[in-house]
């Protein structure tokens, strides 16, 4: 599939009207390379921040639907569209402390990516993040105060095997999605672990020393 259609982008724009402890600064990588999600820390390959919109391409032609996803997989919760990352790239997003997984199964946003909207989340995930409800009849998210775009933090835990840029996202118009990236971003460096400093014990003046 090619770029997200202008119709859907306009509709979403109109609609606008875990590791929560991870820190991000723009698209600069923070200094950590694992996220403790339980028993086994997971590898962090890239992290940053961007603006996300939402989509639901089920080939129904509704709400700017541009056809089945480029990966060939059916539209589903957890599928995201990226303008430059390889298909089947995996990771998660964080929005106001809520963490949701995703995999790249489609291409987009198209023109909106030139305006800094670098990730399309599926409508069901977007609804859960924003406290709304995904309407399967209209393919829009209702009940979230009209949000159509949100600022999110993203974490990549696995790069897809195909074409695409293995680094911070770039606009669809750059055609980075059509090129093989043999020089992926270096994973963020781990934060140094602080070693507690022992506090020396002192004897108050005038206190007799202990004897054996």
PAKE-515146 format. One record per residue: x, y, z of N, C-alpha, C in turn; chain. Coordinates in nm, 2 decimals. Layout:
residues N
   n.xx   n.yy   n.zz  ca.xx  ca.yy  ca.zz   c.xx   c.yy   c.zz mol
      X      Y      Z      X      Y      Z      X      Y      Z   A
...
***
This chain:
residues 212
   n.xx   n.yy   n.zz  ca.xx  ca.yy  ca.zz   c.xx   c.yy   c.zz mol
   0.08  -0.12   0.00   0.00   0.00   0.00   0.09   0.12   0.00   A
   0.03   0.23  -0.05   0.11   0.36  -0.06   0.07   0.45   0.06   A
   0.08   0.58   0.04   0.06   0.67   0.15  -0.09   0.67   0.20   A
  -0.11   0.71   0.32  -0.24   0.73   0.37  -0.31   0.84   0.29   A
  -0.44   0.82   0.26  -0.51   0.91   0.17  -0.53   1.04   0.24   A
  -0.54   1.15   0.16  -0.57   1.28   0.22  -0.70   1.29   0.29   A
  -0.80   1.21   0.24  -0.93   1.22   0.30  -0.93   1.17   0.44   A
  -0.86   1.06   0.47  -0.86   1.01   0.61  -0.78   1.10   0.69   A
  -0.67   1.16   0.64  -0.58   1.25   0.72  -0.66   1.37   0.76   A
  -0.74   1.42   0.67  -0.82   1.54   0.70  -0.93   1.51   0.80   A
  -0.99   1.39   0.79  -1.09   1.35   0.88  -1.03   1.34   1.02   A
  -0.91   1.28   1.03  -0.85   1.26   1.16  -0.81   1.40   1.22   A
  -0.76   1.49   1.14  -0.72   1.62   1.18  -0.85   1.69   1.24   A
  -0.96   1.67   1.17  -1.08   1.74   1.21  -1.12   1.68   1.35   A
  -1.10   1.55   1.37  -1.14   1.49   1.49  -1.06   1.54   1.61   A
  -0.96   1.61   1.59  -0.87   1.65   1.70  -0.94   1.76   1.78   A
  -1.04   1.86   1.67  -1.12   1.98   1.73  -1.04   2.06   1.82   A
   0.66  -0.17   3.05   0.60  -0.03   3.08   0.70   0.01   3.17   A
   0.69   0.08   3.11   0.82   0.14   3.16   0.79   0.29   3.16   A
   0.70   0.33   3.24   0.66   0.48   3.24   0.78   0.56   3.29   A
   0.87   0.50   3.36   0.99   0.57   3.41   1.09   0.60   3.31   A
   1.08   0.54   3.19   1.18   0.58   3.08   1.16   0.72   3.05   A
   1.27   0.79   3.02   1.27   0.93   2.99   1.31   0.95   2.85   A
   1.25   1.05   2.78   1.27   1.08   2.64   1.30   1.23   2.63   A
   1.37   1.26   2.53   1.40   1.40   2.50   1.39   1.42   2.35   A
   1.27   1.46   2.30   1.25   1.47   2.16   1.27   1.33   2.09   A
   1.35   1.33   1.99   1.38   1.20   1.93   1.52   1.15   1.97   A
   1.58   1.22   2.07   1.71   1.17   2.11   1.70   1.05   2.20   A
   1.79   0.96   2.19   1.78   0.83   2.26   1.82   0.86   2.41   A
   1.74   0.81   2.50   1.78   0.82   2.64   1.88   0.71   2.67   A
   1.95   0.73   2.79   2.06   0.63   2.82   2.01   0.51   2.90   A
   1.95   0.42   2.82   1.91   0.29   2.88   1.89   0.19   2.77   A
   1.92   0.06   2.79   1.90  -0.03   2.68   1.82  -0.15   2.72   A
   1.76  -0.15   2.84   1.67  -0.26   2.88   1.55  -0.20   2.95   A
   1.44  -0.28   2.95   1.32  -0.24   3.02   1.28  -0.36   3.10   A
   1.28  -0.34   3.23   1.24  -0.46   3.32   1.09  -0.47   3.32   A
   1.04  -0.57   3.25   0.90  -0.59   3.24   0.86  -0.71   3.32   A
   0.94  -0.77   3.40   0.91  -0.88   3.48   1.03  -0.97   3.50   A
   1.03  -1.09   3.45   1.14  -1.18   3.48   1.26  -1.15   3.39   A
   1.24  -1.12   3.26   1.35  -1.10   3.17   1.35  -0.96   3.11   A
   1.46  -0.89   3.13   1.47  -0.75   3.07   1.47  -0.77   2.91   A
   1.40  -0.68   2.85   1.39  -0.69   2.70   1.49  -0.59   2.64   A
   1.54  -0.62   2.52   1.63  -0.54   2.45   1.57  -0.41   2.40   A
   1.62  -0.30   2.42   1.57  -0.18   2.36   1.67  -0.13   2.25   A
   1.62  -0.12   2.13   1.70  -0.09   2.01   1.69   0.06   1.98   A
   1.58   0.12   2.01   1.56   0.26   1.98   1.44   0.32   2.06   A
   1.45   0.44   2.10   1.34   0.51   2.16   1.34   0.65   2.13   A
   1.22   0.71   2.13   1.20   0.85   2.10   1.06   0.90   2.12   A
   1.03   1.01   2.06   0.89   1.06   2.08   0.84   1.11   1.94   A
   0.71   1.11   1.92   0.65   1.16   1.80   0.50   1.19   1.82   A
   0.44   1.23   1.72   0.29   1.25   1.72   0.23   1.13   1.65   A
   0.13   1.07   1.71   0.06   0.96   1.64  -0.08   0.99   1.61   A
  -0.13   0.93   1.50  -0.27   0.94   1.46  -0.32   0.80   1.46   A
  -0.44   0.77   1.40  -0.49   0.64   1.40  -0.56   0.61   1.27   A
  -0.57   0.48   1.24  -0.63   0.43   1.12  -0.69   0.29   1.14   A
  -0.77   0.25   1.04  -0.83   0.11   1.04  -0.86   0.08   0.89   A
  -0.76   0.01   0.83  -0.77  -0.02   0.69  -0.82  -0.17   0.67   A
  -0.95  -0.19   0.65  -1.00  -0.32   0.63  -1.05  -0.35   0.49   A
  -1.01  -0.26   0.40  -1.06  -0.27   0.26  -1.20  -0.25   0.24   A
  -1.27  -0.18   0.34  -1.41  -0.15   0.32  -1.43  -0.02   0.25   A
  -1.33   0.06   0.23  -1.35   0.19   0.16  -1.41   0.30   0.25   A
  -1.43   0.27   0.38  -1.49   0.37   0.47  -1.38   0.46   0.53   A
  -1.42   0.58   0.56  -1.34   0.68   0.64  -1.19   0.69   0.58   A
  -1.18   0.69   0.45  -1.05   0.71   0.39  -0.97   0.58   0.39   A
  -1.03   0.47   0.41  -0.96   0.34   0.40  -0.89   0.32   0.27   A
  -0.77   0.29   0.27  -0.69   0.28   0.14  -0.66   0.14   0.10   A
  -0.73   0.04   0.16  -0.71  -0.10   0.12  -0.64  -0.18   0.23   A
  -0.62  -0.31   0.20  -0.56  -0.40   0.30  -0.42  -0.35   0.33   A
  -0.37  -0.38   0.45  -0.23  -0.34   0.49  -0.13  -0.40   0.40   A
  -0.02  -0.32   0.39   0.09  -0.36   0.30   0.16  -0.49   0.34   A
   0.15  -0.53   0.47   0.22  -0.65   0.51   0.15  -0.78   0.46   A
   0.02  -0.76   0.42  -0.06  -0.87   0.38  -0.14  -0.93   0.50   A
  -0.11  -0.88   0.62  -0.18  -0.93   0.74  -0.31  -0.86   0.75   A
  -0.41  -0.92   0.81  -0.54  -0.85   0.82  -0.53  -0.74   0.93   A
  -0.61  -0.64   0.91  -0.62  -0.53   1.01  -0.65  -0.59   1.14   A
  -0.58  -0.54   1.24  -0.60  -0.60   1.38  -0.55  -0.50   1.48   A
  -0.59  -0.52   1.61  -0.54  -0.44   1.72  -0.39  -0.47   1.73   A
  -0.32  -0.37   1.75  -0.17  -0.38   1.77  -0.10  -0.35   1.64   A
  -0.17  -0.34   1.52  -0.10  -0.31   1.40  -0.08  -0.16   1.39   A
   0.04  -0.12   1.35   0.06   0.02   1.33   0.12   0.04   1.19   A
   0.11   0.17   1.14   0.17   0.20   1.01   0.28   0.30   1.03   A
   0.39   0.28   0.97   0.51   0.37   0.98   0.55   0.42   0.84   A
   0.59   0.54   0.83   0.64   0.59   0.70   0.78   0.55   0.66   A
   0.85   0.48   0.75   0.99   0.45   0.72   1.04   0.32   0.78   A
   0.99   0.28   0.90   1.04   0.16   0.96   1.01   0.03   0.88   A
   1.09  -0.07   0.89   1.06  -0.20   0.81   0.94  -0.26   0.86   A
   0.86  -0.32   0.77   0.74  -0.40   0.81   0.78  -0.51   0.91   A
   0.69  -0.54   1.00   0.71  -0.64   1.11   0.81  -0.59   1.22   A
   0.84  -0.47   1.22   0.92  -0.41   1.33   0.82  -0.41   1.45   A
   0.88  -0.44   1.57   0.80  -0.45   1.69   0.84  -0.35   1.80   A
   0.75  -0.32   1.88   0.78  -0.23   1.99   0.66  -0.19   2.07   A
   0.66  -0.08   2.14   0.55  -0.03   2.22   0.55   0.12   2.23   A
   0.43   0.17   2.26   0.42   0.32   2.28   0.37   0.34   2.42   A
   0.40   0.46   2.47   0.36   0.50   2.60   0.29   0.64   2.59   A
   0.17   0.64   2.65   0.09   0.77   2.65   0.03   0.79   2.79   A
   0.07   0.89   2.85   0.02   0.92   2.99   0.03   0.80   3.08   A
   0.14   0.73   3.08   0.16   0.62   3.16   0.10   0.49   3.11   A
   0.03   0.49   3.00  -0.03   0.37   2.95   0.07   0.31   2.84   A
   0.09   0.19   2.85   0.19   0.12   2.75   0.11   0.02   2.67   A
   0.13   0.03   2.54   0.06  -0.06   2.44   0.16  -0.11   2.34   A
   0.16  -0.24   2.31   0.25  -0.30   2.21   0.20  -0.27   2.07   A
   0.29  -0.27   1.97   0.25  -0.26   1.83   0.35  -0.34   1.74   A
   0.31  -0.37   1.62   0.40  -0.41   1.52   0.37  -0.34   1.39   A
   0.47  -0.31   1.31   0.44  -0.24   1.18   0.39  -0.33   1.08   A
   0.27  -0.31   1.04   0.21  -0.39   0.94   0.16  -0.32   0.81   A
   0.18  -0.18   0.81   0.14  -0.10   0.70   0.23   0.02   0.68   A
   0.21   0.09   0.57   0.28   0.21   0.54   0.19   0.33   0.57   A
   0.25   0.44   0.62   0.18   0.56   0.65   0.23   0.62   0.78   A
   0.18   0.73   0.82   0.10   0.83   0.74   0.18   0.88   0.62   A
   0.11   0.92   0.52   0.17   0.98   0.40   0.21   1.12   0.42   A
   0.13   1.21   0.36   0.16   1.35   0.37   0.17   1.40   0.52   A
   0.08   1.35   0.61   0.10   1.40   0.75   0.24   1.38   0.81   A
   0.31   1.28   0.76   0.44   1.25   0.82   0.54   1.36   0.78   A
   0.51   1.44   0.68   0.59   1.56   0.65   0.57   1.67   0.75   A
   0.46   1.65   0.83   0.43   1.75   0.94   0.45   1.70   1.08   A
   0.53   1.59   1.08   0.57   1.54   1.21   0.49   1.43   1.27   A
   0.38   1.39   1.20   0.30   1.28   1.25   0.36   1.15   1.19   A
   0.44   1.08   1.27   0.52   0.97   1.22   0.48   0.83   1.26   A
   0.36   0.82   1.31   0.31   0.69   1.35   0.16   0.68   1.34   A
   0.10   0.58   1.28  -0.04   0.56   1.27  -0.07   0.43   1.36   A
  -0.14   0.45   1.47  -0.18   0.34   1.55  -0.31   0.29   1.51   A
  -0.34   0.16   1.53  -0.47   0.11   1.49  -0.58   0.18   1.58   A
  -0.70   0.19   1.53  -0.81   0.26   1.61  -0.84   0.21   1.74   A
  -0.83   0.07   1.76  -0.86   0.01   1.89  -0.75   0.05   1.99   A
  -0.63   0.04   1.95  -0.52   0.08   2.04  -0.53   0.23   2.08   A
  -0.56   0.31   1.98  -0.57   0.46   2.00  -0.68   0.48   2.10   A
  -0.79   0.41   2.08  -0.91   0.43   2.17  -0.87   0.39   2.32   A
  -0.80   0.28   2.33  -0.76   0.24   2.47  -0.67   0.33   2.53   A
  -0.57   0.39   2.46  -0.48   0.48   2.51  -0.55   0.61   2.55   A
  -0.65   0.66   2.48  -0.71   0.79   2.50  -0.84   0.78   2.58   A
  -0.88   0.66   2.62  -1.00   0.65   2.70  -1.13   0.66   2.62   A
  -1.12   0.63   2.49  -1.23   0.64   2.40  -1.28   0.50   2.36   A
  -1.37   0.50   2.26  -1.43   0.38   2.21  -1.42   0.37   2.06   A
  -1.37   0.26   2.01  -1.35   0.25   1.86  -1.49   0.20   1.81   A
  -1.54   0.28   1.71  -1.67   0.25   1.65  -1.65   0.17   1.52   A
  -1.68   0.04   1.52  -1.65  -0.04   1.40  -1.74   0.00   1.28   A
  -1.84   0.07   1.30  -1.93   0.11   1.19  -1.88   0.23   1.12   A
  -1.81   0.33   1.19  -1.76   0.45   1.13  -1.61   0.44   1.12   A
  -1.54   0.35   1.19  -1.40   0.34   1.20  -1.33   0.46   1.27   A
  -1.41   0.54   1.34  -1.36   0.65   1.42  -1.36   0.61   1.57   A
  -1.28   0.69   1.64  -1.27   0.68   1.79  -1.36   0.78   1.85   A
  -1.46   0.74   1.93  -1.55   0.83   2.00  -1.52   0.84   2.15   A
  -1.57   0.94   2.21  -1.57   0.95   2.35  -1.43   0.98   2.42   A
  -1.34   1.03   2.34  -1.21   1.07   2.39  -1.18   1.22   2.38   A
  -1.29   1.30   2.38  -1.28   1.44   2.37  -1.23   1.49   2.24   A
  -1.25   1.41   2.13  -1.22   1.46   2.00  -1.07   1.44   1.96   A
  -0.99   1.37   2.04  -0.85   1.35   2.01  -0.83   1.27   1.88   A
  -0.75   1.32   1.79  -0.72   1.25   1.67  -0.57   1.23   1.65   A
  -0.50   1.31   1.73  -0.35   1.30   1.74  -0.30   1.32   1.88   A
  -0.20   1.24   1.92  -0.15   1.24   2.05   0.00   1.24   2.05   A
   0.07   1.30   2.15   0.21   1.29   2.16   0.25   1.16   2.24   A
   0.33   1.07   2.18   0.36   0.94   2.24   0.51   0.93   2.24   A
   0.55   0.84   2.34   0.69   0.79   2.34   0.69   0.65   2.27   A
   0.79   0.62   2.20   0.79   0.49   2.13   0.92   0.42   2.17   A
   0.92   0.29   2.18   1.03   0.20   2.20   1.03   0.09   2.10   A
   1.14   0.07   2.03   1.16  -0.04   1.93   1.23  -0.15   2.00   A
   1.18  -0.27   2.00   1.24  -0.39   2.06   1.29  -0.49   1.96   A
   1.24  -0.48   1.83   1.28  -0.57   1.73   1.26  -0.51   1.59   A
   1.36  -0.51   1.51   1.35  -0.46   1.37   1.30  -0.56   1.28   A
   1.21  -0.52   1.19   1.16  -0.61   1.08   1.27  -0.65   0.99   A
   1.26  -0.76   0.91   1.37  -0.81   0.83   1.38  -0.74   0.69   A
   1.28  -0.67   0.65   1.27  -0.62   0.51   1.33  -0.48   0.50   A
   1.28  -0.41   0.39   1.32  -0.28   0.36   1.27  -0.18   0.46   A
   1.34  -0.07   0.48   1.30   0.04   0.57   1.42   0.09   0.65   A
   1.39   0.20   0.71   1.50   0.27   0.79   1.49   0.22   0.93   A
   1.60   0.17   0.98   1.61   0.12   1.12   1.67   0.23   1.21   A
   1.59   0.34   1.22   1.63   0.46   1.30   1.51   0.54   1.32   A
   1.52   0.66   1.38   1.41   0.75   1.40   1.33   0.77   1.27   A
   1.20   0.77   1.28   1.12   0.78   1.15   1.14   0.91   1.07   A
   1.13   0.89   0.94   1.14   1.01   0.85   1.02   1.01   0.76   A
   0.98   1.12   0.70   0.86   1.13   0.62   0.85   1.02   0.51   A
   0.73   0.99   0.47   0.71   0.89   0.37   0.77   0.93   0.24   A
   0.76   1.06   0.21   0.81   1.12   0.09   0.96   1.09   0.06   A
   1.04   1.06   0.17   1.18   1.03   0.15   1.21   0.90   0.08   A
   1.10   0.81   0.08   1.11   0.68   0.03   1.21   0.59   0.10   A
   1.24   0.62   0.23   1.33   0.54   0.31   1.27   0.40   0.33   A
   1.13   0.39   0.32   1.07   0.26   0.33   1.10   0.16   0.22   A
   1.16   0.22   0.11   1.19   0.13  -0.01   1.34   0.10  -0.01   A
   1.41   0.14   0.09   1.56   0.11   0.08   1.60   0.02   0.20   A
   1.70  -0.06   0.17   1.75  -0.15   0.28   1.85  -0.08   0.36   A
   1.83  -0.08   0.49   1.92  -0.01   0.59   2.02  -0.11   0.65   A
   2.14  -0.10   0.61   2.25  -0.19   0.66   2.33  -0.12   0.78   A
   2.28   0.00   0.82   2.34   0.07   0.93   2.24   0.11   1.03   A
   2.18   0.02   1.10   2.08   0.06   1.20   2.13   0.14   1.31   A
   2.04   0.21   1.38   2.07   0.29   1.49   2.14   0.21   1.60   A
   2.24   0.27   1.67   2.30   0.20   1.78   2.21   0.20   1.90   A
   2.19   0.08   1.96   2.10   0.08   2.08   2.15   0.18   2.18   A
   2.06   0.24   2.26   2.10   0.34   2.36   2.19   0.27   2.47   A
   2.28   0.35   2.52   2.37   0.29   2.62   2.30   0.28   2.75   A
   2.34   0.18   2.83   2.27   0.16   2.96   2.32   0.27   3.06   A
   2.23   0.30   3.15   2.26   0.40   3.25   2.36   0.33   3.35   A
   2.46   0.40   3.39   2.55   0.34   3.49   2.47   0.32   3.62   A
   2.50   0.21   3.68   2.44   0.17   3.81   2.51   0.24   3.92   A
   2.44   0.32   4.00   2.50   0.39   4.11   2.53   0.29   4.23   A
   2.65   0.29   4.28   2.69   0.21   4.39   2.67   0.29   4.52   A
   2.59   0.23   4.61   2.57   0.31   4.74   2.70   0.33   4.81   A
   2.71   0.45   4.87   2.83   0.48   4.94   2.80   0.46   5.09   A
   2.89   0.38   5.15   2.87   0.35   5.29   2.90   0.47   5.38   A
   2.81   0.49   5.47   2.82   0.61   5.56   2.90   0.57   5.68   A
   3.02   0.64   5.70   3.10   0.60   5.82   3.03   0.62   5.95   A
   3.05   0.53   6.05   2.99   0.55   6.18   3.09   0.63   6.26   A
   3.03   0.73   6.33   3.11   0.82   6.41   3.07   0.80   6.56   A
   3.16   0.82   6.65   3.12   0.82   6.79   3.11   0.96   6.85   A
   3.00   1.00   6.90   2.98   1.13   6.95   3.09   1.17   7.05   A
   3.13   1.29   7.05   3.24   1.34   7.15   3.19   1.32   7.29   A
   3.28   1.27   7.37   3.25   1.25   7.51   3.19   1.11   7.54   A
   3.17   1.03   7.44   3.12   0.90   7.46   3.23   0.80   7.49   A
   3.23   0.73   7.60   3.34   0.63   7.63   3.35   0.53   7.53   A
   3.47   0.49   7.49   3.49   0.39   7.39   3.46   0.25   7.45   A
   3.40   0.17   7.37   3.36   0.04   7.42   3.48  -0.05   7.45   A
   3.48  -0.13   7.55   3.59  -0.21   7.59   3.55  -0.36   7.58   A
   3.64  -0.45   7.57   3.61  -0.59   7.56   3.58  -0.65   7.69   A
***
